């Protein structure tokens, strides 16, 4: 299993080949956003939504399916007024 970085020509081997926890996967994704110079607003929005998903879903990362995502979206917990 390899992880690709957009600025690397060769894949970077993962340090730990075991399945990461959802929290670790979220932290890694947010770090990637930071390294890709995404706006603070975008990073904060993703972090908020992913924390809500972490609260909703207690399974493994490999167990995240379209059905799990549909169930999360059906709760409407990710929806809040903009202001």
C-alpha positions as CSV (number, residue, x, y, z in Angstrom):
1,X,0.0,0.0,0.0
2,X,1.4,3.4,-0.9
3,X,0.4,6.9,-0.3
4,X,1.0,9.4,-3.1
5,X,1.9,13.0,-2.6
6,X,1.1,15.4,-5.5
7,X,4.7,16.7,-5.6
8,X,6.3,13.3,-5.6
9,X,7.0,11.2,-8.7
10,X,7.3,7.9,-6.7
11,X,4.9,6.6,-4.1
12,X,5.8,7.1,-0.5
13,X,5.5,3.8,1.4
14,X,3.3,4.0,4.5
15,X,5.2,3.7,7.7
16,X,2.4,1.6,9.3
17,X,0.7,-0.8,6.9
18,X,-2.1,-1.7,9.4
19,X,-5.4,0.1,8.9
20,X,-5.4,3.5,10.5
21,X,-8.1,4.6,12.9
22,X,-10.7,7.0,11.6
23,X,-9.2,9.7,13.8
24,X,-5.8,9.1,12.3
25,X,-7.1,9.1,8.8
26,X,-9.0,12.4,9.4
27,X,-5.8,14.0,11.0
28,X,-3.8,12.8,8.0
29,X,-6.3,14.3,5.6
30,X,-6.4,17.6,7.4
31,X,-2.6,17.7,7.4
32,X,-2.6,17.1,3.7
33,X,-5.0,20.0,3.2
34,X,-2.5,22.2,5.2
35,X,0.4,21.1,3.2
36,X,-1.5,21.8,0.0
37,X,-2.0,25.4,1.2
38,X,-5.8,25.1,1.3
39,X,-7.5,28.0,3.0
40,X,-8.1,28.1,6.7
41,X,-11.8,28.4,6.1
42,X,-11.8,25.2,4.0
43,X,-9.7,23.3,6.5
44,X,-12.0,24.4,9.4
45,X,-15.1,23.4,7.4
46,X,-13.7,19.9,6.6
47,X,-12.5,19.4,10.2
48,X,-16.0,20.3,11.6
49,X,-17.8,17.9,9.2
50,X,-15.3,15.1,9.8
51,X,-15.6,15.4,13.6
52,X,-19.4,15.0,13.2
53,X,-18.8,11.9,11.1
54,X,-16.4,10.5,13.6
55,X,-19.1,10.9,16.3
56,X,-21.7,9.2,14.0
57,X,-19.5,6.3,12.8
58,X,-17.7,4.0,15.2
59,X,-16.5,1.4,12.7
60,X,-13.3,0.8,10.8
61,X,-12.1,3.0,7.9
62,X,-12.4,0.0,5.6
63,X,-16.1,-0.3,6.6
64,X,-17.0,3.1,5.3
65,X,-19.4,2.5,2.4
66,X,-21.9,4.5,0.4
67,X,-24.6,3.2,2.8
68,X,-22.7,4.5,5.8
69,X,-22.3,7.9,4.2
70,X,-26.0,7.9,3.1
71,X,-27.0,7.2,6.7
72,X,-24.8,10.0,8.0
73,X,-26.2,12.4,5.5
74,X,-29.8,11.4,6.2
75,X,-29.3,12.4,9.9
76,X,-29.0,16.0,8.8
77,X,-26.5,16.5,11.7
78,X,-24.0,17.9,9.2
79,X,-26.4,20.7,8.2
80,X,-26.3,24.0,10.1
81,X,-27.3,27.5,9.2
82,X,-24.5,29.5,7.7
83,X,-24.8,32.3,10.2
